[in-house]
């Protein structure tokens, strides 16, 4: 389960409450940088229980849009998995649109194994009253009502705001449309102190785009929203976060397997203006 919230990148007004309506005020997200990032993925650790001997892949993430028109993300994660004498290829594709003003989130995800479709999930979620309403179109048409939660870009905006203000730990409920698109996750986020770039800290095109920029080490743990009592996270991701929304040096911990991701290529895209 790869969280699309890692990829749905990016206000000082995040989380503010409007006295007139009682709803969250529109989030303003200055300085978010449209970009296309490519990560090389490698297996870092695997338990015997996982049955995986080797794993490698590539993750491509593209972020576009503006605070006025909304943000679109296109995400693809392809991995080659070797288990014993078998080799399989998985392909996860996710497209989302998030409107930070109306707090609407559209999602469309497809998962393939060896070019065969395993699962397709498509729907839309919108904040309504004190919760969110999810309208699913695939794999079957149905409606779901959940507690209020942040959508991916909104959560990242809040993360950057918290980091800028010196916060080191905070919790949030997130809905990102992953899995079956019908539940949210509780998250805990730990933010390290800002670190300046060091000699040799970047490489190639990454250095050109992020030269002299500082970053925060970030770790986010996702927990089952319905679980009771002490529990382990269902997924944890760690990365270095720049205040323009770019991330690098990923660690993706699924429990039985841990993956690392190196930012291999970074292309900064033209920013969309607001009329």
MARBA-788163 format. One line per 3 residues: their letters; for each residue z, y, x of C-alpha. Coordinates in nm, 2 decimals, always signed. Layout:
N
a> Z,Y,X | ...
END
This chain:
275
xxx> +0.00,+0.00,+0.00 | -0.12,+0.30,+0.19 | +0.01,+0.62,+0.04
xxx> -0.25,+0.87,-0.04 | +0.02,+1.14,-0.02 | -0.01,+1.12,+0.35
xxx> -0.36,+1.22,+0.32 | -0.34,+1.47,+0.03 | -0.25,+1.75,+0.26
xxx> -0.16,+2.09,+0.15 | +0.41,+2.85,-0.03 | +0.68,+2.99,-0.04
xxx> +0.71,+2.96,-0.42 | +0.69,+2.58,-0.43 | +0.95,+2.45,-0.67
xxx> +1.03,+2.79,-0.81 | +1.11,+2.81,-1.18 | +0.94,+3.05,-1.43
xxx> +1.20,+3.20,-1.66 | +0.95,+3.25,-1.93 | +0.84,+2.89,-1.96
xxx> +1.09,+2.68,-1.78 | +0.80,+2.51,-1.60 | +0.74,+2.51,-1.22
xxx> +0.56,+2.83,-1.12 | +0.21,+2.80,-0.97 | +0.22,+2.70,-0.61
xxx> +0.06,+2.93,-0.36 | -0.06,+2.76,-0.04 | -0.19,+3.00,+0.22
xxx> -0.33,+2.88,+0.55 | -0.42,+2.53,+0.44 | -0.71,+2.42,+0.65
xxx> -1.00,+2.22,+0.51 | -1.08,+1.95,+0.76 | -1.22,+1.60,+0.83
xxx> -1.01,+1.37,+1.04 | -1.09,+1.03,+1.18 | -0.81,+0.80,+1.29
xxx> -0.84,+0.48,+1.49 | -0.60,+0.22,+1.36 | -0.43,-0.06,+1.56
xxx> -0.17,-0.32,+1.49 | +0.16,-0.22,+1.65 | +0.39,-0.50,+1.52
xxx> +0.35,-0.80,+1.29 | +0.62,-1.05,+1.18 | +0.54,-1.42,+1.17
xxx> +0.58,-1.40,+0.79 | +0.28,-1.17,+0.77 | +0.05,-1.44,+0.91
xxx> -0.16,-1.17,+1.08 | -0.26,-1.22,+1.44 | -0.46,-0.90,+1.49
xxx> -0.57,-0.60,+1.29 | -0.77,-0.29,+1.36 | -0.96,-0.03,+1.16
xxx> -1.05,+0.32,+1.10 | -0.93,+0.58,+0.85 | -1.14,+0.88,+0.75
xxx> -0.98,+1.16,+0.55 | -1.15,+1.48,+0.43 | -0.97,+1.77,+0.26
xxx> -1.15,+2.06,+0.09 | -1.10,+2.33,-0.16 | -0.87,+2.63,-0.22
xxx> -0.56,+2.73,-0.41 | -0.79,+2.89,-0.67 | -1.03,+2.61,-0.73
xxx> -0.81,+2.32,-0.65 | -0.81,+2.07,-0.37 | -1.02,+1.76,-0.33
xxx> -0.96,+1.47,-0.09 | -1.18,+1.18,+0.01 | -1.01,+0.90,+0.18
xxx> -1.14,+0.57,+0.32 | -0.94,+0.31,+0.52 | -1.13,+0.01,+0.65
xxx> -0.95,-0.27,+0.84 | -1.05,-0.60,+1.00 | -0.77,-0.86,+0.97
xxx> -0.76,-1.18,+1.17 | -0.53,-1.45,+1.03 | -0.56,-1.78,+1.21
xxx> -0.92,-1.89,+1.20 | -1.01,-1.64,+0.92 | -1.13,-1.29,+0.95
xxx> -1.15,-1.05,+0.65 | -1.24,-0.69,+0.60 | -1.05,-0.47,+0.36
xxx> -1.19,-0.14,+0.24 | -0.97,+0.11,+0.05 | -1.15,+0.42,-0.10
xxx> -0.96,+0.70,-0.28 | -1.09,+1.03,-0.43 | -0.85,+1.28,-0.58
xxx> -0.86,+1.64,-0.72 | -0.54,+1.84,-0.75 | -0.50,+2.17,-0.93
xxx> -0.18,+2.34,-0.80 | -0.19,+2.61,-1.07 | -0.21,+2.38,-1.38
xxx> -0.04,+2.09,-1.20 | -0.31,+1.84,-1.28 | -0.40,+1.54,-1.06
xxx> -0.71,+1.33,-1.10 | -0.74,+1.00,-0.90 | -1.00,+0.73,-0.85
xxx> -0.93,+0.44,-0.61 | -1.11,+0.12,-0.53 | -1.00,-0.17,-0.30
xxx> -1.25,-0.42,-0.16 | -1.21,-0.74,+0.04 | -1.52,-0.87,+0.21
xxx> -1.73,-0.63,-0.01 | -1.58,-0.78,-0.33 | -1.39,-0.54,-0.56
xxx> -1.03,-0.64,-0.59 | -0.90,-0.35,-0.79 | -1.02,-0.02,-0.94
xxx> -0.78,+0.24,-1.08 | -0.89,+0.57,-1.23 | -0.70,+0.83,-1.43
xxx> -0.54,+1.17,-1.46 | -0.19,+1.30,-1.47 | -0.06,+1.64,-1.59
xxx> +0.28,+1.80,-1.60 | +0.39,+1.82,-1.97 | +0.74,+1.95,-2.06
xxx> +1.00,+1.79,-1.84 | +0.78,+1.51,-1.73 | +0.42,+1.40,-1.65
xxx> +0.17,+1.23,-1.87 | -0.07,+0.98,-1.72 | -0.39,+0.89,-1.89
xxx> -0.54,+0.58,-1.73 | -0.91,+0.49,-1.78 | -0.94,+0.19,-1.55
xxx> -0.87,-0.10,-1.53 | -0.77,-0.04,-1.89 | -0.72,+0.26,-2.12
xxx> -0.35,+0.34,-2.17 | -0.10,+0.63,-2.15 | +0.22,+0.64,-1.95
xxx> +0.50,+0.90,-1.96 | +0.70,+0.94,-1.64 | +0.98,+1.17,-1.51
xxx> +0.87,+1.50,-1.35 | +0.73,+1.44,-1.00 | +0.53,+1.63,-0.74
xxx> +0.17,+1.55,-0.68 | +0.06,+1.48,-0.32 | -0.07,+1.83,-0.21
xxx> +0.22,+2.00,-0.39 | +0.46,+1.78,-0.20 | +0.30,+1.86,+0.13
xxx> +0.31,+2.23,+0.06 | +0.68,+2.19,-0.01 | +0.73,+1.99,+0.31
xxx> +0.57,+2.26,+0.52 | +0.79,+2.53,+0.34 | +1.10,+2.32,+0.41
xxx> +1.00,+2.27,+0.77 | +0.94,+2.64,+0.82 | +1.28,+2.72,+0.67
xxx> +1.45,+2.48,+0.91 | +1.53,+2.20,+0.66 | +1.58,+1.86,+0.83
xxx> +1.62,+1.63,+0.53 | +1.52,+1.64,+0.16 | +1.43,+1.41,-0.13
xxx> +1.16,+1.43,-0.39 | +0.99,+1.21,-0.66 | +0.61,+1.17,-0.60
xxx> +0.33,+1.05,-0.81 | +0.01,+0.98,-0.61 | -0.19,+0.74,-0.83
xxx> -0.16,+0.45,-0.59 | -0.11,+0.09,-0.69 | -0.17,+0.07,-1.06
xxx> -0.14,+0.44,-1.12 | +0.15,+0.40,-1.36 | +0.47,+0.48,-1.16
xxx> +0.62,+0.73,-0.93 | +0.82,+0.69,-0.61 | +1.14,+0.84,-0.48
xxx> +1.10,+0.97,-0.12 | +1.33,+1.09,+0.16 | +1.18,+1.31,+0.42
xxx> +1.32,+1.37,+0.77 | +1.17,+1.67,+0.96 | +1.23,+1.71,+1.34
xxx> +1.25,+2.04,+1.52 | +0.93,+2.21,+1.60 | +0.77,+2.10,+1.93
xxx> +0.53,+2.30,+2.14 | +0.21,+2.13,+2.27 | +0.24,+2.01,+2.63
xxx> -0.02,+1.95,+2.89 | -0.20,+1.63,+2.81 | -0.05,+1.62,+2.46
xxx> -0.40,+1.65,+2.31 | -0.73,+1.50,+2.40 | -1.10,+1.61,+2.36
xxx> -1.19,+1.78,+2.04 | -0.84,+1.75,+1.91 | -0.73,+1.99,+2.19
xxx> -1.00,+2.23,+2.10 | -0.88,+2.26,+1.74 | -0.51,+2.25,+1.80
xxx> -0.46,+2.40,+2.14 | -0.13,+2.58,+2.18 | -0.03,+2.48,+1.83
xxx> +0.32,+2.35,+1.77 | +0.41,+2.07,+1.53 | +0.69,+1.90,+1.35
xxx> +0.77,+1.52,+1.38 | +0.79,+1.40,+1.02 | +0.90,+1.07,+0.87
xxx> +0.87,+0.99,+0.49 | +1.02,+0.68,+0.33 | +0.91,+0.57,-0.02
xxx> +1.14,+0.38,-0.25 | +1.08,+0.20,-0.58 | +1.17,+0.45,-0.86
xxx> +1.31,+0.18,-1.08 | +1.52,-0.02,-0.83 | +1.90,-0.02,-0.86
xxx> +2.15,-0.01,-0.58 | +2.09,+0.00,-0.21 | +1.73,-0.08,-0.12
xxx> +1.49,-0.08,+0.17 | +1.18,+0.15,+0.15 | +0.86,-0.02,+0.03
xxx> +0.67,+0.19,+0.28 | +0.74,+0.44,+0.56 | +0.50,+0.67,+0.74
xxx> +0.56,+0.89,+1.04 | +0.34,+1.16,+1.19 | +0.31,+1.49,+1.37
xxx> +0.24,+1.77,+1.12 | +0.09,+2.11,+1.20 | +0.15,+2.40,+0.96
xxx> -0.22,+2.41,+0.87 | -0.19,+2.05,+0.72 | -0.35,+1.85,+1.00
xxx> -0.16,+1.54,+1.11 | -0.19,+1.30,+1.41 | +0.00,+1.02,+1.59
xxx> +0.06,+0.81,+1.28 | +0.29,+0.52,+1.23 | +0.24,+0.32,+0.91
xxx> +0.53,+0.08,+0.84 | +0.47,-0.18,+0.56 | +0.77,-0.40,+0.65
xxx> +0.59,-0.71,+0.78 | +0.33,-0.51,+0.96 | +0.34,-0.18,+1.15
xxx> +0.02,+0.01,+1.22 | -0.04,+0.30,+1.46 | -0.31,+0.57,+1.41
xxx> -0.46,+0.79,+1.68 | -0.65,+1.10,+1.58 | -0.99,+1.03,+1.73
xxx> -1.20,+1.32,+1.59 | -1.11,+1.64,+1.41 | -1.36,+1.87,+1.24
xxx> -1.24,+2.20,+1.09 | -1.44,+2.28,+0.78 | -1.53,+2.61,+0.62
xxx> -1.25,+2.74,+0.40 | -1.34,+2.82,+0.04 | -1.25,+3.17,-0.06
xx> -1.09,+3.30,-0.38 | -1.28,+3.55,-0.60
END
